[in-house]
Amino acid sequence: MILGLLWTLFLGGLAGWIAGKLTGSEGGMVRNIILGLIGGVVGSVVLGIIGIEGHGLIGGTIVSVVGACILIWISRKF
């Protein structure tokens, strides 16, 4: 249980960090974790609508990065 939570936080942070680098958005570790975790949900919904799913470690990370990039893009619009 705890190991799964730590792994999820690590992958969320990684996804947020990658999205920050791709979009040129710099943020702290907490912001990156939040972006990555919420980005996983956003990415799953958005990509699910167009019929794309991410399975496994790499697929889930890619979906989270896409979702985090979408969140960064939306936040820049406001």
Rosetta constraint file for C-alpha pairs under 8 A:
AtomPair CA 1 CA 5 HARMONIC 6.34 0.50
AtomPair CA 2 CA 6 HARMONIC 6.19 0.50
AtomPair CA 3 CA 7 HARMONIC 6.08 0.50
AtomPair CA 4 CA 8 HARMONIC 6.11 0.50
AtomPair CA 5 CA 9 HARMONIC 6.20 0.50
AtomPair CA 6 CA 10 HARMONIC 6.10 0.50
AtomPair CA 7 CA 11 HARMONIC 6.17 0.50
AtomPair CA 8 CA 12 HARMONIC 5.98 0.50
AtomPair CA 8 CA 37 HARMONIC 7.94 0.50
AtomPair CA 9 CA 13 HARMONIC 6.04 0.50
AtomPair CA 9 CA 33 HARMONIC 6.37 0.50
AtomPair CA 9 CA 37 HARMONIC 7.48 0.50
AtomPair CA 10 CA 14 HARMONIC 6.14 0.50
AtomPair CA 10 CA 33 HARMONIC 7.57 0.50
AtomPair CA 11 CA 15 HARMONIC 6.03 0.50
AtomPair CA 11 CA 36 HARMONIC 7.48 0.50
AtomPair CA 11 CA 61 HARMONIC 6.85 0.50
AtomPair CA 12 CA 16 HARMONIC 6.07 0.50
AtomPair CA 12 CA 32 HARMONIC 7.29 0.50
AtomPair CA 12 CA 33 HARMONIC 4.87 0.50
AtomPair CA 12 CA 34 HARMONIC 7.08 0.50
AtomPair CA 12 CA 35 HARMONIC 7.30 0.50
AtomPair CA 12 CA 36 HARMONIC 4.06 0.50
AtomPair CA 12 CA 37 HARMONIC 4.80 0.50
AtomPair CA 12 CA 40 HARMONIC 7.77 0.50
AtomPair CA 12 CA 61 HARMONIC 7.94 0.50
AtomPair CA 12 CA 64 HARMONIC 7.32 0.50
AtomPair CA 13 CA 17 HARMONIC 5.98 0.50
AtomPair CA 13 CA 29 HARMONIC 6.80 0.50
AtomPair CA 13 CA 30 HARMONIC 7.70 0.50
AtomPair CA 13 CA 32 HARMONIC 5.12 0.50
AtomPair CA 13 CA 33 HARMONIC 3.83 0.50
AtomPair CA 13 CA 34 HARMONIC 7.41 0.50
AtomPair CA 13 CA 35 HARMONIC 7.74 0.50
AtomPair CA 13 CA 36 HARMONIC 5.74 0.50
AtomPair CA 13 CA 37 HARMONIC 7.69 0.50
AtomPair CA 14 CA 18 HARMONIC 6.13 0.50
AtomPair CA 14 CA 32 HARMONIC 7.55 0.50
AtomPair CA 14 CA 33 HARMONIC 7.42 0.50
AtomPair CA 14 CA 36 HARMONIC 7.18 0.50
AtomPair CA 15 CA 19 HARMONIC 6.11 0.50
AtomPair CA 15 CA 32 HARMONIC 7.52 0.50
AtomPair CA 15 CA 33 HARMONIC 7.71 0.50
AtomPair CA 15 CA 35 HARMONIC 7.85 0.50
AtomPair CA 15 CA 36 HARMONIC 4.90 0.50
AtomPair CA 15 CA 61 HARMONIC 6.01 0.50
AtomPair CA 15 CA 62 HARMONIC 7.54 0.50
AtomPair CA 15 CA 64 HARMONIC 5.79 0.50
AtomPair CA 15 CA 65 HARMONIC 4.79 0.50
AtomPair CA 15 CA 68 HARMONIC 7.28 0.50
AtomPair CA 16 CA 20 HARMONIC 6.04 0.50
AtomPair CA 16 CA 31 HARMONIC 7.69 0.50
AtomPair CA 16 CA 32 HARMONIC 4.17 0.50
AtomPair CA 16 CA 33 HARMONIC 5.82 0.50
AtomPair CA 16 CA 34 HARMONIC 7.42 0.50
AtomPair CA 16 CA 35 HARMONIC 5.19 0.50
AtomPair CA 16 CA 36 HARMONIC 4.17 0.50
AtomPair CA 16 CA 37 HARMONIC 7.87 0.50
AtomPair CA 16 CA 39 HARMONIC 7.81 0.50
AtomPair CA 16 CA 64 HARMONIC 7.77 0.50
AtomPair CA 16 CA 65 HARMONIC 6.42 0.50
AtomPair CA 16 CA 68 HARMONIC 6.08 0.50
AtomPair CA 17 CA 21 HARMONIC 6.27 0.50
AtomPair CA 17 CA 29 HARMONIC 7.92 0.50
AtomPair CA 17 CA 32 HARMONIC 5.51 0.50
AtomPair CA 17 CA 33 HARMONIC 7.94 0.50
AtomPair CA 17 CA 36 HARMONIC 7.82 0.50
AtomPair CA 18 CA 22 HARMONIC 6.16 0.50
AtomPair CA 18 CA 65 HARMONIC 6.60 0.50
AtomPair CA 19 CA 23 HARMONIC 6.11 0.50
AtomPair CA 19 CA 25 HARMONIC 7.93 0.50
AtomPair CA 19 CA 65 HARMONIC 5.32 0.50
AtomPair CA 19 CA 66 HARMONIC 7.32 0.50
AtomPair CA 19 CA 68 HARMONIC 5.90 0.50
AtomPair CA 19 CA 69 HARMONIC 5.25 0.50
AtomPair CA 20 CA 24 HARMONIC 5.67 0.50
AtomPair CA 20 CA 25 HARMONIC 4.58 0.50
AtomPair CA 20 CA 26 HARMONIC 5.81 0.50
AtomPair CA 20 CA 27 HARMONIC 7.31 0.50
AtomPair CA 20 CA 32 HARMONIC 7.54 0.50
AtomPair CA 20 CA 69 HARMONIC 7.43 0.50
AtomPair CA 20 CA 72 HARMONIC 7.91 0.50
AtomPair CA 21 CA 25 HARMONIC 6.39 0.50
AtomPair CA 21 CA 26 HARMONIC 7.31 0.50
AtomPair CA 22 CA 69 HARMONIC 7.80 0.50
AtomPair CA 23 CA 69 HARMONIC 6.83 0.50
AtomPair CA 23 CA 72 HARMONIC 7.62 0.50
AtomPair CA 25 CA 72 HARMONIC 7.63 0.50
AtomPair CA 27 CA 31 HARMONIC 5.95 0.50
AtomPair CA 27 CA 32 HARMONIC 6.48 0.50
AtomPair CA 28 CA 32 HARMONIC 6.22 0.50
AtomPair CA 29 CA 33 HARMONIC 6.20 0.50
AtomPair CA 30 CA 34 HARMONIC 6.21 0.50
AtomPair CA 31 CA 35 HARMONIC 6.04 0.50
AtomPair CA 32 CA 36 HARMONIC 5.99 0.50
AtomPair CA 33 CA 37 HARMONIC 6.08 0.50
AtomPair CA 34 CA 38 HARMONIC 6.02 0.50
AtomPair CA 34 CA 39 HARMONIC 7.97 0.50
AtomPair CA 35 CA 39 HARMONIC 5.45 0.50
AtomPair CA 35 CA 68 HARMONIC 5.29 0.50
AtomPair CA 35 CA 71 HARMONIC 7.24 0.50
AtomPair CA 36 CA 40 HARMONIC 6.10 0.50
AtomPair CA 36 CA 64 HARMONIC 5.69 0.50
AtomPair CA 36 CA 65 HARMONIC 6.60 0.50
AtomPair CA 36 CA 67 HARMONIC 7.60 0.50
AtomPair CA 36 CA 68 HARMONIC 5.56 0.50
AtomPair CA 37 CA 41 HARMONIC 7.03 0.50
AtomPair CA 37 CA 64 HARMONIC 7.04 0.50
AtomPair CA 38 CA 42 HARMONIC 6.28 0.50
AtomPair CA 38 CA 64 HARMONIC 7.84 0.50
AtomPair CA 38 CA 67 HARMONIC 7.50 0.50
AtomPair CA 38 CA 68 HARMONIC 7.12 0.50
AtomPair CA 39 CA 43 HARMONIC 5.65 0.50
AtomPair CA 39 CA 63 HARMONIC 7.71 0.50
AtomPair CA 39 CA 64 HARMONIC 4.86 0.50
AtomPair CA 39 CA 65 HARMONIC 6.60 0.50
AtomPair CA 39 CA 66 HARMONIC 7.06 0.50
AtomPair CA 39 CA 67 HARMONIC 3.88 0.50
AtomPair CA 39 CA 68 HARMONIC 4.05 0.50
AtomPair CA 39 CA 69 HARMONIC 7.57 0.50
AtomPair CA 39 CA 70 HARMONIC 7.61 0.50
AtomPair CA 39 CA 71 HARMONIC 6.74 0.50
AtomPair CA 40 CA 44 HARMONIC 6.03 0.50
AtomPair CA 40 CA 60 HARMONIC 7.38 0.50
AtomPair CA 40 CA 61 HARMONIC 7.79 0.50
AtomPair CA 40 CA 63 HARMONIC 5.98 0.50
AtomPair CA 40 CA 64 HARMONIC 3.77 0.50
AtomPair CA 40 CA 65 HARMONIC 7.29 0.50
AtomPair CA 40 CA 67 HARMONIC 5.73 0.50
AtomPair CA 40 CA 68 HARMONIC 7.22 0.50
AtomPair CA 41 CA 45 HARMONIC 6.29 0.50
AtomPair CA 41 CA 64 HARMONIC 7.32 0.50
AtomPair CA 41 CA 67 HARMONIC 7.14 0.50
AtomPair CA 42 CA 46 HARMONIC 6.07 0.50
AtomPair CA 42 CA 64 HARMONIC 7.73 0.50
AtomPair CA 42 CA 67 HARMONIC 4.93 0.50
AtomPair CA 42 CA 68 HARMONIC 7.60 0.50
AtomPair CA 42 CA 70 HARMONIC 7.87 0.50
AtomPair CA 42 CA 71 HARMONIC 7.92 0.50
AtomPair CA 43 CA 47 HARMONIC 5.71 0.50
AtomPair CA 43 CA 48 HARMONIC 7.85 0.50
AtomPair CA 43 CA 63 HARMONIC 5.11 0.50
AtomPair CA 43 CA 64 HARMONIC 5.71 0.50
AtomPair CA 43 CA 65 HARMONIC 7.63 0.50
AtomPair CA 43 CA 66 HARMONIC 5.69 0.50
AtomPair CA 43 CA 67 HARMONIC 3.75 0.50
AtomPair CA 43 CA 68 HARMONIC 7.41 0.50
AtomPair CA 43 CA 70 HARMONIC 7.86 0.50
AtomPair CA 44 CA 48 HARMONIC 5.54 0.50
AtomPair CA 44 CA 53 HARMONIC 7.02 0.50
AtomPair CA 44 CA 54 HARMONIC 7.82 0.50
AtomPair CA 44 CA 63 HARMONIC 6.29 0.50
AtomPair CA 44 CA 64 HARMONIC 7.66 0.50
AtomPair CA 44 CA 67 HARMONIC 7.45 0.50
AtomPair CA 45 CA 49 HARMONIC 6.19 0.50
AtomPair CA 46 CA 50 HARMONIC 6.94 0.50
AtomPair CA 46 CA 67 HARMONIC 7.76 0.50
AtomPair CA 47 CA 51 HARMONIC 6.21 0.50
AtomPair CA 47 CA 52 HARMONIC 5.05 0.50
AtomPair CA 47 CA 53 HARMONIC 6.56 0.50
AtomPair CA 47 CA 63 HARMONIC 7.64 0.50
AtomPair CA 48 CA 52 HARMONIC 5.29 0.50
AtomPair CA 48 CA 53 HARMONIC 6.02 0.50
AtomPair CA 53 CA 59 HARMONIC 7.64 0.50
AtomPair CA 53 CA 63 HARMONIC 7.78 0.50
AtomPair CA 54 CA 58 HARMONIC 7.74 0.50
AtomPair CA 54 CA 59 HARMONIC 3.98 0.50
AtomPair CA 54 CA 60 HARMONIC 5.07 0.50
AtomPair CA 54 CA 62 HARMONIC 7.23 0.50
AtomPair CA 54 CA 63 HARMONIC 6.04 0.50
AtomPair CA 55 CA 59 HARMONIC 4.76 0.50
AtomPair CA 55 CA 60 HARMONIC 5.77 0.50
AtomPair CA 56 CA 60 HARMONIC 5.88 0.50
AtomPair CA 57 CA 61 HARMONIC 6.13 0.50
AtomPair CA 58 CA 62 HARMONIC 6.15 0.50
AtomPair CA 59 CA 63 HARMONIC 6.20 0.50
AtomPair CA 60 CA 64 HARMONIC 6.13 0.50
AtomPair CA 61 CA 65 HARMONIC 6.13 0.50
AtomPair CA 62 CA 66 HARMONIC 6.19 0.50
AtomPair CA 63 CA 67 HARMONIC 6.17 0.50
AtomPair CA 64 CA 68 HARMONIC 6.02 0.50
AtomPair CA 65 CA 69 HARMONIC 6.09 0.50
AtomPair CA 66 CA 70 HARMONIC 6.27 0.50
AtomPair CA 67 CA 71 HARMONIC 6.28 0.50
AtomPair CA 68 CA 72 HARMONIC 6.19 0.50
AtomPair CA 69 CA 73 HARMONIC 6.12 0.50
AtomPair CA 70 CA 74 HARMONIC 6.15 0.50
AtomPair CA 71 CA 75 HARMONIC 6.07 0.50
AtomPair CA 72 CA 76 HARMONIC 6.24 0.50
AtomPair CA 73 CA 77 HARMONIC 6.56 0.50
AtomPair CA 74 CA 78 HARMONIC 6.82 0.50
